[in-house]
Amino acid sequence: MIRLRQIKIEVNKATTENLRKKVMTKLNIKDKDIISFKINKKSLDARKKDLIFYVYEVDLNLKNEDYVLAKIKSKDIFKYEPENYQINVTGTKKLKTPPIIIGSGPAGLFCAYLLSELGYKPLIIERGEKIEDRIKTVEKFFKEGILNPNSNIQFGEGGAGTFSDGKLNTLVKDIKKRGRKVLEIFVENGAPEEILYLHNPHIGTDLLRKVIINMRNKIITMGGKFKYQTTLTDLIISNNQIKQIVVNKNEIIDCSLLILAIGHSARDTYELLKSKQIKMSPKPFAVGLRIMHPQEMINKAQYGTKYNLPPANYKLTYTTKKKRGVYSFCMCPGGYVINASSEKNHLVVNGMSNHNRDSQNSNSAIVVSVSPNDYGNNLLDGIYFQKKLEQKAYQLGQGKIPIQLYGDYKEKRKSTKFGEVKPILKGKYVFANLNELFPQNINDSIIEAIEYYNTKINGFSRYDAILAGVESRTSSPIRIERNDNFQTNIAGIFPIGEGAGYSGGITTSAIDGLKLCEIIATEFKTN
């Protein structure tokens, strides 16, 4: 196989036919010489607004490959042998019970998928509903404000990422092809094939729901089992080893291998783990507000006006004069701000996009890094800090999403009307003074950062940009300690994913689930 890198084609000429022609020209070959042709990567070079390119990396199987390569001297054209992700069961120990996975977010779901492929027949326990019922519950919450604390934006099959933009990009170096395996599983279950090669792939909440259903059905076909509307309520430990778990306060299940894929909002589970003396530690996270702009404004800033391109995104960082880190988080092109609450009398927001990213607004969280210096050094102080902010947000909005124009936020006054930017949210909303949410140093940091971001994206600090709060679930404030084999100080308990404090986002959480599967396969044989 031959790999070609850095193939540039102007975006309005970027067709498969033109790409193929350019490859043939570079290699001095004819179409009949190509056995197979596949795009491996595709990214956008928009540094010059008057000449924007797609940049491709292509893999080909050719007749007479060695002959073709011998005539070419380029670091961007070379022989390539593809490497695929592989995992084999080599363990010899017998599992007394099938693996039990708590949570069916990305970490739990992908761990379950691979364990099922290998023959371990895991049991997946999910406090929320299966996705079909969860969607109805969430839509009812958006319309009527009736919250189900166990099945909502945060809890339920698919995890919090189900109601998001469905971003699949990661900064993790994929030497062992785990990230590629995650994407391949997505595609096997109905995700668009383009996610295998796009630079910033995303699925979108509408397509992701269908993919999750297909993954669930395959897990069941391979021998896995699911228990929905089932909450972990106790752990029975003997001689420093997990023996049983209790669910819904009254059902006891024998357990020798417990995988905690609990997600970052399972606050009651953190309390349970603390009571069982499972080692955990506080970790930094970030809090802030969502900001809405017209998507057309973001497109113009990123691409100019010459080309018609998919909705643009951005990633912004800043360090304030007082050395506070501020950054954009979970940017949703053509998306919605949503009420993502999971506790009664608490309110938290998040962002969500469909696959086509076709709403008129973009939105992103602008969040400020916080640490134990801000909220206390005790283990659960970060959670209490989050809860306090969410209670304030609920009170400010009287149960609705509190929103404010950016110009009024700077002036510390409650907004009374919208400007040109119109609100696009899922859930009821009301004007409020968002300054009342945070300590002043966080408000100052958000304003200083937004003013700086305006130098990068013209209009970012416009008066009528709409803010919504509170964004407090950027990541877990807790890390569940584990050793190199992913095991806690209690034998048989394995924490993974974002809730355990080892990942951030769909892909890295799924990768963490794959890593644990590899460990299990080297220690235990299948049933």
VODRENVO-698542 format. One record per residue (C-alpha): residue number from 1; residue in three letters; x, y, z. Coordinates in Angstrom, 1 decimal. Each point is the difference from the previous one (the first is absolute). Layout:
BEGIN
> num,residu,X,Y,Z
> NUM,ALA,X,Y,Z $
...
END
This chain:
BEGIN
> num,residu,X,Y,Z
> 1,MET,0.0,0.0,0.0 $
> 2,ILE,1.2,3.6,-0.8 $
> 3,ARG,-0.9,3.0,2.2 $
> 4,LEU,-0.1,3.5,-1.4 $
> 5,ARG,-0.1,3.0,2.4 $
> 6,GLN,-0.6,3.7,-0.5 $
> 7,ILE,-2.2,-0.1,-3.1 $
> 8,LYS,-1.7,3.4,-0.2 $
> 9,ILE,-3.1,0.8,-2.0 $
> 10,GLU,-1.9,3.2,0.1 $
> 11,VAL,-3.3,-0.6,1.8 $
> 12,ASN,-2.2,0.9,-2.9 $
> 13,LYS,1.8,-2.5,-2.2 $
> 14,ALA,0.2,-2.8,2.6 $
> 15,THR,-1.7,-3.0,-1.6 $
> 16,THR,1.1,-3.6,0.2 $
> 17,GLU,0.7,0.1,-3.8 $
> 18,ASN,2.3,3.0,0.4 $
> 19,LEU,1.8,-1.5,3.0 $
> 20,ARG,0.5,-3.2,-2.0 $
> 21,LYS,1.4,1.9,-3.0 $
> 22,LYS,2.4,1.9,2.3 $
> 23,VAL,1.3,-3.2,1.5 $
> 24,MET,0.5,-1.5,-3.4 $
> 25,THR,2.0,3.1,-1.1 $
> 26,LYS,2.2,-0.1,3.1 $
> 27,LEU,0.8,-3.7,-0.5 $
> 28,ASN,0.0,0.2,-3.8 $
> 29,ILE,-2.4,-3.0,-0.3 $
> 30,LYS,-3.2,-0.7,-1.9 $
> 31,ASP,-3.4,-0.8,1.5 $
> 32,LYS,0.3,-3.7,-1.0 $
> 33,ASP,3.1,-0.3,2.2 $
> 34,ILE,-2.1,0.7,3.2 $
> 35,ILE,-1.2,-3.2,1.8 $
> 36,SER,-1.6,1.9,2.9 $
> 37,PHE,-0.2,3.6,1.1 $
> 38,LYS,-1.0,1.3,3.5 $
> 39,ILE,0.1,3.4,1.7 $
> 40,ASN,1.8,-0.4,3.3 $
> 41,LYS,-0.2,3.6,1.2 $
> 42,LYS,-1.7,3.2,-1.1 $
> 43,SER,0.5,3.4,1.6 $
> 44,LEU,-0.6,3.7,-0.8 $
> 45,ASP,2.7,2.6,-0.5 $
> 46,ALA,-1.8,3.3,0.4 $
> 47,ARG,3.1,2.2,0.9 $
> 48,LYS,-0.5,2.0,-3.2 $
> 49,LYS,-3.7,1.0,-0.3 $
> 50,ASP,0.3,0.7,-3.7 $
> 51,LEU,1.4,-3.5,-0.7 $
> 52,ILE,-1.3,-2.8,2.2 $
> 53,PHE,1.1,-3.6,-0.6 $
> 54,TYR,-1.0,-3.4,1.1 $
> 55,VAL,3.2,-2.0,0.9 $
> 56,TYR,-0.2,-3.7,-0.6 $
> 57,GLU,2.0,-3.1,1.0 $
> 58,VAL,-0.7,-2.9,-2.3 $
> 59,ASP,0.8,-3.8,0.1 $
> 60,LEU,0.2,-2.0,-3.3 $
> 61,ASN,0.7,-3.5,-1.1 $
> 62,LEU,1.7,0.1,-3.4 $
> 63,LYS,1.3,-2.4,-2.6 $
> 64,ASN,3.8,0.2,0.0 $
> 65,GLU,0.2,2.0,3.2 $
> 66,ASP,3.8,-0.4,0.4 $
> 67,TYR,0.5,1.2,-3.6 $
> 68,VAL,-2.1,3.1,0.6 $
> 69,LEU,1.7,0.9,3.3 $
> 70,ALA,3.5,-0.5,-1.5 $
> 71,LYS,-0.7,3.0,-2.3 $
> 72,ILE,-1.2,2.3,2.8 $
> 73,LYS,2.0,1.8,2.7 $
> 74,SER,-2.3,1.7,2.4 $
> 75,LYS,-0.5,-0.2,3.8 $
> 76,ASP,-3.7,0.2,-0.6 $
> 77,ILE,-0.2,-3.1,-2.2 $
> 78,PHE,1.1,-3.3,1.5 $
> 79,LYS,-0.8,-3.7,0.4 $
> 80,TYR,-2.4,-0.6,2.8 $
> 81,GLU,-1.0,-3.2,1.8 $
> 82,PRO,-3.3,0.5,1.8 $
> 83,GLU,-0.2,-1.1,3.7 $
> 84,ASN,-3.3,-1.0,1.5 $
> 85,TYR,-1.1,-0.1,3.6 $
> 86,GLN,0.2,-3.5,1.4 $
> 87,ILE,-0.8,-1.5,3.3 $
> 88,ASN,0.2,-3.7,0.9 $
> 89,VAL,-1.1,-1.9,3.1 $
> 90,THR,3.1,-1.4,1.7 $
> 91,GLY,-1.2,0.0,3.6 $
> 92,THR,-0.2,-3.2,1.9 $
> 93,LYS,-1.9,0.9,3.2 $
> 94,LYS,-3.7,-0.8,0.1 $
> 95,LEU,-2.5,2.7,0.8 $
> 96,LYS,-2.5,-1.1,2.7 $
> 97,THR,-2.6,2.3,-1.5 $
> 98,PRO,-0.4,1.9,-3.2 $
> 99,PRO,1.5,3.5,0.0 $
> 100,ILE,-2.5,2.6,1.3 $
> 101,ILE,0.2,3.5,-1.6 $
> 102,ILE,-1.6,3.0,1.8 $
> 103,GLY,-1.0,2.5,-2.6 $
> 104,SER,-0.6,-0.1,-3.7 $
> 105,GLY,1.7,3.2,-1.1 $
> 106,PRO,2.9,-0.2,-2.5 $
> 107,ALA,2.4,-1.6,2.4 $
> 108,GLY,-2.5,-2.6,1.2 $
> 109,LEU,-1.6,-0.7,-3.4 $
> 110,PHE,3.3,-0.5,-1.9 $
> 111,CYS,1.4,-2.1,2.8 $
> 112,ALA,-3.2,-2.1,-0.1 $
> 113,TYR,0.2,-0.2,-3.8 $
> 114,LEU,3.5,-1.3,-0.1 $
> 115,LEU,-0.4,-2.4,3.0 $
> 116,SER,-3.1,-1.4,-1.8 $
> 117,GLU,2.0,-0.5,-3.2 $
> 118,LEU,2.6,-1.9,2.0 $
> 119,GLY,-2.6,-2.2,1.6 $
> 120,TYR,-0.2,1.3,3.6 $
> 121,LYS,-3.8,0.7,0.0 $
> 122,PRO,0.0,3.1,2.2 $
> 123,LEU,-3.0,1.3,2.0 $
> 124,ILE,-0.5,3.7,-0.6 $
> 125,ILE,-1.8,1.9,2.8 $
> 126,GLU,-1.5,3.4,-0.9 $
> 127,ARG,-1.9,2.2,2.4 $
> 128,GLY,-1.8,1.8,-2.9 $
> 129,GLU,-2.3,-1.2,-2.7 $
> 130,LYS,0.9,-1.5,-3.4 $
> 131,ILE,0.5,2.6,-2.6 $
> 132,GLU,-3.5,-0.2,-1.6 $
> 133,ASP,-1.7,0.7,3.4 $
> 134,ARG,2.7,2.4,1.1 $
> 135,ILE,-0.6,2.3,-3.0 $
> 136,LYS,-3.7,0.3,0.9 $
> 137,THR,0.8,0.8,3.6 $
> 138,VAL,2.5,2.7,-1.0 $
> 139,GLU,-2.4,1.5,-2.5 $
> 140,LYS,-2.7,0.2,2.7 $
> 141,PHE,2.5,1.7,2.3 $
> 142,PHE,0.8,2.6,-2.7 $
> 143,LYS,-3.7,0.7,-0.5 $
> 144,GLU,-1.4,-0.4,3.5 $
> 145,GLY,2.9,0.3,2.4 $
> 146,ILE,-0.7,-3.4,1.6 $
> 147,LEU,3.3,-1.5,0.9 $
> 148,ASN,0.7,-3.7,0.4 $
> 149,PRO,3.2,-0.1,2.3 $
> 150,ASN,1.1,-3.4,-1.3 $
> 151,SER,-0.7,0.5,-3.8 $
> 152,ASN,0.9,3.4,-1.5 $
> 153,ILE,2.7,1.7,-2.0 $
> 154,GLN,2.7,-1.4,2.4 $
> 155,PHE,-1.4,-3.5,0.7 $
> 156,GLY,-1.3,-2.7,-2.3 $
> 157,GLU,1.2,-2.2,-2.8 $
> 158,GLY,2.8,1.6,-2.0 $
> 159,GLY,1.0,2.4,2.9 $
> 160,ALA,0.2,3.8,-0.1 $
> 161,GLY,1.6,-0.1,-3.5 $
> 162,THR,-3.2,-1.2,-1.5 $
> 163,PHE,-1.5,3.5,0.3 $
> 164,SER,3.1,1.9,-1.3 $
> 165,ASP,1.7,0.9,-3.2 $
> 166,GLY,1.4,-3.6,-0.2 $
> 167,LYS,3.6,1.2,-0.5 $
> 168,LEU,2.4,-2.9,-0.6 $
> 169,ASN,3.3,1.9,-0.2 $
> 170,THR,2.8,-0.6,2.5 $
> 171,LEU,3.5,1.2,0.6 $
> 172,VAL,1.1,-3.5,1.2 $
> 173,LYS,2.7,-1.5,-2.2 $
> 174,ASP,-1.5,-3.1,-1.4 $
> 175,ILE,3.1,-2.3,-0.3 $
> 176,LYS,-2.0,-3.2,0.8 $
> 177,LYS,-2.9,1.0,-2.2 $
> 178,ARG,-2.6,0.0,2.8 $
> 179,GLY,-1.5,3.2,-1.2 $
> 180,ARG,-0.3,-1.4,-3.5 $
> 181,LYS,-1.7,-3.1,1.5 $
> 182,VAL,-2.5,2.3,1.7 $
> 183,LEU,-0.9,1.8,-3.2 $
> 184,GLU,-0.2,-3.3,-1.9 $
> 185,ILE,-2.5,-1.3,2.6 $
> 186,PHE,-2.1,3.1,-0.4 $
> 187,VAL,0.0,-0.4,-3.8 $
> 188,GLU,-0.9,-3.8,0.3 $
> 189,ASN,-3.0,1.2,2.0 $
> 190,GLY,-1.3,2.6,-2.4 $
> 191,ALA,2.2,3.1,0.4 $
> 192,PRO,1.0,1.8,-3.2 $
> 193,GLU,3.2,-1.5,-1.5 $
> 194,GLU,1.5,3.6,-0.3 $
> 195,ILE,0.8,-0.1,3.8 $
> 196,LEU,2.9,-2.4,-0.9 $
> 197,TYR,1.9,2.7,-1.9 $
> 198,LEU,-1.3,3.5,1.0 $
> 199,HIS,2.4,2.1,2.1 $
> 200,ASN,-2.7,1.0,2.4 $
> 201,PRO,-2.6,-2.8,-0.2 $
> 202,HIS,-3.4,0.2,1.6 $
> 203,ILE,-3.2,-2.0,-0.1 $
> 204,GLY,-2.7,2.3,1.4 $
> 205,THR,-2.5,-0.8,2.6 $
> 206,ASP,-2.7,-1.2,-2.6 $
> 207,LEU,2.2,-2.6,-1.6 $
> 208,LEU,1.8,-1.0,3.2 $
> 209,ARG,-3.3,-1.2,1.5 $
> 210,LYS,-0.4,-2.5,-2.8 $
> 211,VAL,3.6,-1.2,0.3 $
> 212,ILE,-0.5,-0.7,3.7 $
> 213,ILE,-3.1,-2.1,-0.6 $
> 214,ASN,2.0,-2.1,-2.6 $
> 215,MET,2.9,-0.4,2.4 $
> 216,ARG,-2.4,-1.2,2.8 $
> 217,ASN,-1.6,-2.5,-2.3 $
> 218,LYS,3.3,-1.4,-1.1 $
> 219,ILE,1.2,-0.3,3.6 $
> 220,ILE,-3.2,-2.0,0.8 $
> 221,THR,0.5,-2.2,-3.0 $
> 222,MET,3.6,-0.7,1.1 $
> 223,GLY,-1.3,-1.1,3.5 $
> 224,GLY,0.1,3.3,2.0 $
> 225,LYS,-2.9,1.0,2.2 $
> 226,PHE,-1.5,3.4,1.0 $
> 227,LYS,-1.9,1.1,3.1 $
> 228,TYR,-1.5,3.4,-0.4 $
> 229,GLN,-1.5,2.3,2.7 $
> 230,THR,2.4,-1.8,2.4 $
> 231,THR,2.2,2.0,2.4 $
> 232,LEU,3.0,-1.2,1.9 $
> 233,THR,-0.8,0.6,3.7 $
> 234,ASP,2.5,-2.1,1.9 $
> 235,LEU,3.2,-2.0,-0.2 $
> 236,ILE,0.6,-3.2,2.0 $
> 237,ILE,3.7,-0.4,0.6 $
> 238,SER,1.8,-2.7,1.9 $
> 239,ASN,3.8,-0.5,0.5 $
> 240,ASN,0.6,3.1,-2.2 $
> 241,GLN,-1.8,-1.6,-2.9 $
> 242,ILE,-3.3,0.8,-1.6 $
> 243,LYS,-2.5,-2.8,0.6 $
> 244,GLN,-3.4,1.3,-0.8 $
> 245,ILE,-1.8,3.2,-1.1 $
> 246,VAL,-3.4,1.3,1.1 $
> 247,VAL,-2.2,1.8,-2.6 $
> 248,ASN,-3.2,2.0,0.6 $
> 249,LYS,0.7,-0.6,3.8 $
> 250,ASN,-1.4,-3.5,0.0 $
> 251,GLU,1.4,-2.2,-2.7 $
> 252,ILE,3.3,-1.8,0.7 $
> 253,ILE,2.2,-1.2,-2.9 $
> 254,ASP,3.1,-2.1,0.4 $
> 255,CYS,3.0,1.8,-1.5 $
> 256,SER,3.7,-0.8,-0.3 $
> 257,LEU,0.9,2.7,-2.6 $
> 258,LEU,-1.7,3.4,0.2 $
> 259,ILE,0.7,2.7,-2.6 $
> 260,LEU,-0.9,3.5,1.0 $
> 261,ALA,-0.9,2.0,-3.1 $
> 262,ILE,-2.2,2.4,2.1 $
> 263,GLY,0.3,3.3,-1.8 $
> 264,HIS,0.9,3.4,1.6 $
> 265,SER,-3.4,0.7,1.4 $
> 266,ALA,-0.5,-3.1,2.2 $
> 267,ARG,0.4,1.9,3.2 $
> 268,ASP,-1.8,-2.6,2.2 $
> 269,THR,2.4,-2.7,-1.3 $
> 270,TYR,3.0,2.1,1.1 $
> 271,GLU,-1.5,0.3,3.4 $
> 272,LEU,-0.4,-3.8,0.0 $
> 273,LEU,3.6,-0.6,-1.0 $
> 274,LYS,1.2,2.3,2.7 $
> 275,SER,-2.0,-1.8,2.6 $
> 276,LYS,1.6,-3.3,-1.2 $
> 277,GLN,3.5,1.6,0.4 $
> 278,ILE,0.8,-0.3,-3.7 $
> 279,LYS,2.9,2.3,-0.6 $
> 280,MET,-0.9,3.2,-1.9 $
> 281,SER,1.5,3.5,-0.4 $
> 282,PRO,-1.2,3.4,-1.0 $
> 283,LYS,0.9,1.3,-3.4 $
> 284,PRO,-0.3,3.4,-1.8 $
> 285,PHE,-2.9,0.7,-2.3 $
> 286,ALA,-1.6,3.1,-1.5 $
> 287,VAL,-3.2,2.0,0.3 $
> 288,GLY,-1.5,2.8,-2.1 $
> 289,LEU,-2.7,1.1,-2.4 $
> 290,ARG,-1.3,-1.0,-3.5 $
> 291,ILE,0.2,2.7,-2.6 $
> 292,MET,-2.1,0.2,-3.1 $
> 293,HIS,0.9,1.7,-3.3 $
> 294,PRO,-1.5,-0.1,-3.5 $
> 295,GLN,1.6,-2.9,-1.8 $
> 296,GLU,0.4,2.2,-3.1 $
> 297,MET,2.2,2.4,2.0 $
> 298,ILE,2.3,-2.9,1.0 $
> 299,ASN,0.1,-1.3,-3.6 $
> 300,LYS,1.1,3.4,-1.3 $
> 301,ALA,2.7,0.4,2.7 $
> 302,GLN,1.4,-3.5,-0.7 $
> 303,TYR,-0.5,-0.3,-3.8 $
> 304,GLY,-0.6,3.5,-1.4 $
> 305,THR,-2.8,0.3,-2.6 $
> 306,LYS,1.3,-1.6,-3.1 $
> 307,TYR,-0.8,-3.6,0.7 $
> 308,ASN,-3.1,-1.9,1.1 $
> 309,LEU,1.3,-2.4,2.7 $
> 310,PRO,-1.5,-2.1,2.8 $
> 311,PRO,-0.7,1.9,3.3 $
> 312,ALA,3.3,1.2,1.5 $
> 313,ASN,1.2,-0.7,3.4 $
> 314,TYR,2.7,1.5,2.3 $
> 315,LYS,2.2,-0.8,2.9 $
> 316,LEU,1.2,2.9,2.2 $
> 317,THR,2.3,0.2,3.0 $
> 318,TYR,1.2,2.9,2.1 $
> 319,THR,1.9,0.6,3.2 $
> 320,THR,-1.2,3.0,2.0 $
> 321,LYS,2.2,2.7,1.5 $
> 322,LYS,-0.5,-1.8,3.3 $
> 323,LYS,1.1,-3.3,-1.5 $
> 324,ARG,-3.4,-1.6,-0.3 $
> 325,GLY,-0.5,-2.5,-2.9 $
> 326,VAL,-3.1,0.7,-2.1 $
> 327,TYR,-1.0,-2.0,-3.0 $
> 328,SER,-2.9,-0.9,-2.3 $
> 329,PHE,-1.5,-3.4,0.7 $
> 330,CYS,-2.3,-2.3,-2.0 $
> 331,MET,-0.5,2.5,-2.9 $
> 332,CYS,-3.2,-0.9,-1.9 $
> 333,PRO,-0.2,1.5,-3.5 $
> 334,GLY,-3.6,0.4,-1.1 $
> 335,GLY,-1.2,-1.3,3.3 $
> 336,TYR,-2.2,0.5,3.0 $
> 337,VAL,0.5,1.0,3.7 $
> 338,ILE,-1.8,-2.6,2.1 $
> 339,ASN,-1.2,-0.4,3.5 $
> 340,ALA,2.2,-2.9,1.2 $
> 341,SER,-1.2,-0.2,3.6 $
> 342,SER,0.1,-3.3,1.9 $
> 343,GLU,-1.0,1.0,3.5 $
> 344,LYS,-3.2,1.6,1.3 $
> 345,ASN,0.4,3.7,0.8 $
> 346,HIS,3.3,0.1,-1.9 $
> 347,LEU,0.7,1.4,-3.5 $
> 348,VAL,2.9,-0.6,-2.4 $
> 349,VAL,0.3,0.6,-3.7 $
> 350,ASN,1.8,-1.7,-2.8 $
> 351,GLY,0.3,0.2,-3.8 $
> 352,MET,-1.5,-2.3,-2.7 $
> 353,SER,0.0,-0.3,-3.8 $
> 354,ASN,-1.6,-2.2,-2.6 $
> 355,HIS,2.2,-1.6,-2.7 $
> 356,ASN,-0.8,2.8,-2.5 $
> 357,ARG,0.7,2.7,2.6 $
> 358,ASP,-2.8,2.0,-1.6 $
> 359,SER,-1.2,2.4,2.7 $
> 360,GLN,0.7,3.7,-0.5 $
> 361,ASN,2.2,0.3,3.1 $
> 362,SER,3.3,-1.4,1.2 $
> 363,ASN,0.6,-0.3,3.7 $
> 364,SER,3.0,-0.9,2.2 $
> 365,ALA,0.7,0.0,3.7 $
> 366,ILE,2.5,2.6,1.1 $
> 367,VAL,1.4,-1.6,3.2 $
> 368,VAL,2.5,0.9,2.7 $
> 369,SER,2.3,-2.5,1.5 $
> 370,VAL,-0.6,-0.6,3.7 $
> 371,SER,1.9,-2.0,2.6 $
> 372,PRO,-0.2,-0.9,3.7 $
> 373,ASN,1.4,3.5,0.7 $
> 374,ASP,-3.5,1.3,-1.2 $
> 375,TYR,-2.3,-2.5,1.8 $
> 376,GLY,1.9,-1.9,2.7 $
> 377,ASN,2.3,-2.9,0.5 $
> 378,ASN,-2.4,-2.6,1.2 $
> 379,LEU,-0.7,-2.9,-2.4 $
> 380,LEU,-3.6,1.0,-1.0 $
> 381,ASP,0.4,3.8,0.2 $
> 382,GLY,0.1,0.3,-3.8 $
> 383,ILE,-3.4,-1.7,-0.2 $
> 384,TYR,-1.4,2.3,2.7 $
> 385,PHE,1.4,3.0,-1.9 $
> 386,GLN,-1.8,-1.2,-3.2 $
> 387,LYS,-3.2,-0.6,1.9 $
> 388,LYS,0.0,3.4,1.5 $
> 389,LEU,0.4,1.6,-3.5 $
> 390,GLU,-2.8,-2.1,-1.4 $
> 391,GLN,-2.3,0.8,2.9 $
> 392,LYS,0.7,3.7,-0.6 $
> 393,ALA,-0.7,-0.4,-3.7 $
> 394,TYR,-3.3,-1.7,0.7 $
> 395,GLN,-1.0,2.8,2.4 $
> 396,LEU,1.1,2.8,-2.4 $
> 397,GLY,-2.1,-1.5,-2.8 $
> 398,GLN,-2.8,-1.3,2.3 $
> 399,GLY,0.4,-3.4,-1.5 $
> 400,LYS,0.7,1.3,-3.5 $
> 401,ILE,3.3,0.6,-1.8 $
> 402,PRO,1.3,3.5,1.1 $
> 403,ILE,1.3,2.0,-2.9 $
> 404,GLN,1.5,3.4,-0.5 $
> 405,LEU,1.4,2.1,-2.9 $
> 406,TYR,3.8,0.2,0.2 $
> 407,GLY,0.0,3.9,0.1 $
> 408,ASP,-2.4,-0.1,3.0 $
> 409,TYR,2.2,-2.6,1.7 $
> 410,LYS,2.9,2.3,-0.3 $
> 411,GLU,-2.1,2.8,1.5 $
> 412,LYS,-1.4,-2.3,2.7 $
> 413,ARG,-3.6,0.7,-0.9 $
> 414,LYS,-2.9,-2.3,-0.9 $
> 415,SER,-0.9,0.0,-3.7 $
> 416,THR,-3.5,0.9,-1.1 $
> 417,LYS,0.0,-0.7,-3.7 $
> 418,PHE,2.0,-1.8,-2.8 $
> 419,GLY,2.1,1.6,-2.7 $
> 420,GLU,0.7,-1.5,-3.4 $
> 421,VAL,1.1,-3.3,1.6 $
> 422,LYS,-3.1,-2.1,0.7 $
> 423,PRO,0.0,-2.8,2.7 $
> 424,ILE,0.0,-3.6,-1.2 $
> 425,LEU,-0.4,-2.2,3.0 $
> 426,LYS,-1.6,-3.3,1.1 $
> 427,GLY,-1.8,0.8,3.2 $
> 428,LYS,-1.8,3.1,1.3 $
> 429,TYR,2.1,3.1,0.7 $
> 430,VAL,-0.2,3.4,1.7 $
> 431,PHE,2.1,3.1,0.3 $
> 432,ALA,2.2,0.2,3.2 $
> 433,ASN,3.2,1.6,1.2 $
> 434,LEU,2.6,-2.7,-0.4 $
> 435,ASN,2.6,1.9,2.1 $
> 436,GLU,-1.8,-1.3,3.0 $
> 437,LEU,1.0,-3.5,-0.8 $
> 438,PHE,3.8,0.2,0.5 $
> 439,PRO,2.6,1.6,2.3 $
> 440,GLN,1.1,3.2,-1.7 $
> 441,ASN,3.4,-1.4,-1.0 $
> 442,ILE,-1.7,-2.5,-2.3 $
> 443,ASN,-2.3,2.7,-1.5 $
> 444,ASP,3.1,2.1,-0.6 $
> 445,SER,1.8,-2.9,-1.6 $
> 446,ILE,-2.8,-0.7,-2.4 $
> 447,ILE,-0.3,3.6,-1.1 $
> 448,GLU,3.7,0.4,-0.5 $
> 449,ALA,0.2,-3.1,-2.1 $
> 450,ILE,-3.0,0.9,-2.2 $
> 451,GLU,1.5,3.4,-0.7 $
> 452,TYR,3.2,-1.7,-1.0 $
> 453,TYR,-1.9,-2.6,-2.2 $
> 454,ASN,-1.4,2.9,-1.9 $
> 455,THR,3.5,0.7,-1.4 $
> 456,LYS,-0.1,-3.5,-1.4 $
> 457,ILE,-3.6,-0.2,-1.2 $
> 458,ASN,-1.5,3.4,-0.9 $
> 459,GLY,-3.3,0.5,1.8 $
> 460,PHE,0.6,-2.5,2.8 $
> 461,SER,-0.5,2.6,2.6 $
> 462,ARG,-3.0,1.6,-1.7 $
> 463,TYR,-2.5,1.6,2.4 $
> 464,ASP,-2.9,-2.3,-0.9 $
> 465,ALA,1.8,-3.3,0.2 $
> 466,ILE,-2.1,-2.2,2.3 $
> 467,LEU,1.4,-1.6,3.1 $
> 468,ALA,-1.6,-2.9,1.9 $
> 469,GLY,0.9,-1.7,3.2 $
> 470,VAL,1.3,-1.9,1.7 $
> 471,GLU,2.5,-2.2,-1.7 $
> 472,SER,1.4,-2.1,2.9 $
> 473,ARG,0.4,-3.5,-1.3 $
> 474,THR,3.1,0.4,-2.2 $
> 475,SER,1.7,-3.0,1.6 $
> 476,SER,0.0,-2.0,3.2 $
> 477,PRO,1.2,1.8,3.1 $
> 478,ILE,1.1,-3.4,1.4 $
> 479,ARG,2.5,-2.6,-1.1 $
> 480,ILE,-0.5,-3.6,1.1 $
> 481,GLU,3.5,-1.2,0.6 $
> 482,ARG,1.1,-3.1,-2.0 $
> 483,ASN,3.3,-1.8,-0.5 $
> 484,ASP,1.7,-0.9,-3.3 $
> 485,ASN,-2.5,-2.9,-0.4 $
> 486,PHE,-2.9,2.4,0.4 $
> 487,GLN,-0.9,-1.5,3.4 $
> 488,THR,-0.9,2.0,3.2 $
> 489,ASN,1.2,-0.8,3.5 $
> 490,ILE,-3.0,-2.4,0.1 $
> 491,ALA,0.8,-3.0,-2.1 $
> 492,GLY,-2.4,-0.6,-2.9 $
> 493,ILE,-1.2,3.6,-0.4 $
> 494,PHE,1.2,1.8,-3.2 $
> 495,PRO,-0.9,3.7,-0.6 $
> 496,ILE,0.0,1.3,-3.5 $
> 497,GLY,-1.0,3.0,-2.1 $
> 498,GLU,-0.9,3.6,0.8 $
> 499,GLY,-1.7,-0.7,3.3 $
> 500,ALA,3.1,-1.8,1.2 $
> 501,GLY,2.1,3.0,-0.9 $
> 502,TYR,2.0,-1.5,-2.8 $
> 503,SER,-1.5,1.4,-3.2 $
> 504,GLY,-1.9,2.9,-1.5 $
> 505,GLY,-2.5,-0.5,-2.8 $
> 506,ILE,-1.5,-2.9,-2.0 $
> 507,THR,3.1,-1.4,-1.7 $
> 508,THR,2.5,0.2,2.9 $
> 509,SER,-2.6,-1.6,2.3 $
> 510,ALA,-0.6,-2.8,-2.6 $
> 511,ILE,3.8,-0.5,-0.3 $
> 512,ASP,0.2,-0.4,3.8 $
> 513,GLY,-2.6,-2.7,-0.2 $
> 514,LEU,2.0,-1.8,-2.6 $
> 515,LYS,3.2,0.2,2.1 $
> 516,LEU,-1.8,-1.8,2.9 $
> 517,CYS,-1.2,-2.7,-2.4 $
> 518,GLU,3.6,-0.6,-1.0 $
> 519,ILE,0.9,-0.4,3.7 $
> 520,ILE,-2.9,-2.4,0.7 $
> 521,ALA,0.9,-2.1,-3.1 $
> 522,THR,3.6,-0.5,1.3 $
> 523,GLU,-1.2,-1.2,3.4 $
> 524,PHE,-3.3,-1.8,-0.4 $
> 525,LYS,-1.3,-2.6,-2.4 $
> 526,THR,-3.5,0.2,-1.4 $
> 527,ASN,-2.8,-1.9,1.7 $
END
